[in-house]
Amino acid sequence: MHELTALLREYDRARTYTDELWKDLTPDEVTWRPHENSSAIGWHLGHQAHVAHFMIRNLTAAEPSPDPELDAVMDSANPEKFRGALPTVERLTAFRDAVAERVHARIGDIAAGKVGAPAQLTIVADHLLLALINHEYQHDQWISEVRADNLGHPLPPDPASDWIGRVDGYLVCNPYA
């Protein structure tokens, strides 16, 4: 098992990489879709945060969503053709930041033993963080494809970490390698 603070740094590294993929884009580029059966970069950004909140909420702490109206919009069960009505870039940014704060707060409490069953939740948190990091990178691949292939923007370099590599073209965090 890995130190949770080290995994939180990897989570932040993944989020920073995501920001490098989109923060220099215009709002129109963030919400643009190559075609009806695809998702805009903005949808992926909201979905990454939605999944992080959902997993923290359901696996470690029953807490409300920071933006309940976005939950249905950002759920991957929502077919791609219905993913067009996106919130503003400011709202997406606020949602992502609020979720990241809650991930840090909850994992911080677990790491500090401020929870019931701290040893059990440490094991859950270890695997949960790896899943969140790799989910972030999974969607970063798709964001990268729209950014580079459709919008013509260069890609930033891959994040630098001993735990980060590529598998099947996707960035992955694998501390077991």
C-alpha positions, -999 to 999 in steps of 0.1 A, spaced: 0 0 0 12 35 -7 13 65 14 -19 84 8 -2 118 7 20 105 -22 -11 94 -40 -27 128 -34 3 144 -50 -2 122 -80 -39 132 -81 -28 168 -81 -3 161 -108 -30 145 -130 -53 175 -124 -25 199 -133 -19 180 -165 -57 182 -173 -55 220 -167 -26 222 -191 -48 206 -217 -76 230 -215 -70 263 -196 -55 280 -227 -86 272 -248 -114 296 -255 -148 288 -240 -161 280 -275 -133 254 -279 -141 239 -245 -177 234 -254 -173 225 -291 -181 190 -302 -166 173 -333 -200 157 -340 -233 148 -322 -220 115 -309 -190 129 -292 -183 148 -260 -169 183 -257 -138 189 -237 -160 206 -211 -181 175 -207 -149 154 -199 -138 181 -174 -171 179 -156 -173 141 -158 -138 137 -142 -150 157 -112 -184 141 -111 -168 106 -109 -143 118 -82 -172 132 -61 -193 101 -67 -165 77 -56 -156 98 -25 -192 101 -16 -201 65 -20 -169 48 -8 -158 70 21 -182 97 31 -219 104 24 -217 140 15 -238 161 -9 -226 171 -43 -210 205 -46 -233 212 -77 -262 187 -78 -275 201 -110 -244 189 -128 -246 153 -116 -271 142 -143 -253 162 -171 -219 147 -163 -229 111 -158 -215 88 -185 -249 70 -185 -261 101 -203 -258 92 -241 -233 113 -259 -259 129 -282 -274 145 -250 -242 160 -237 -244 193 -255 -259 216 -229 -228 224 -208 -223 248 -180 -200 278 -183 -162 273 -180 -163 292 -147 -189 268 -133 -170 238 -145 -138 252 -129 -156 258 -96 -171 223 -97 -137 207 -104 -120 228 -76 -147 220 -51 -145 183 -57 -107 183 -55 -109 201 -22 -133 174 -9 -110 146 -22 -81 162 -3 -102 168 29 -116 133 30 -84 115 21 -66 138 46 -90 127 73 -84 90 64 -46 95 64 -48 112 98 -70 84 113 -99 108 119 -124 83 106 -141 52 119 -122 20 107 -91 40 97 -71 9 86 -99 -4 64 -106 31 49 -69 35 42 -70 4 20 -101 18 3 -86 52 -1 -54 38 -17 -73 20 -44 -98 48 -48 -71 74 -55 -54 52 -80 -88 48 -98 -94 86 -97 -59 93 -111 -62 68 -139 -98 80 -147 -85 116 -149 -58 104 -174 -83 83 -193 -103 114 -201 -72 134 -207 -64 112 -236 -98 120 -252 -93 157 -243 -59 155 -260 -73 141 -292 -99 169 -296 -73 195 -286 -46 183 -310 -65 165 -338 -96 187 -341 -86 221 -327 -49 220 -338 -33 229 -305 0 214 -294 0 190 -265 20 196 -233 46 171 -223 36 141 -202 37 146 -165 70 137 -149 68 110 -122 83 76 -116 47 62 -113 35 76 -146 38 58 -179 18 50 -210 -2 18 -216 -21 14 -248 -14 50 -255 -30 62 -223 -12 78 -194 -15 56 -163 -3 58 -127 11 25 -117 31 26 -84 34 -12 -86 56 -11 -117 
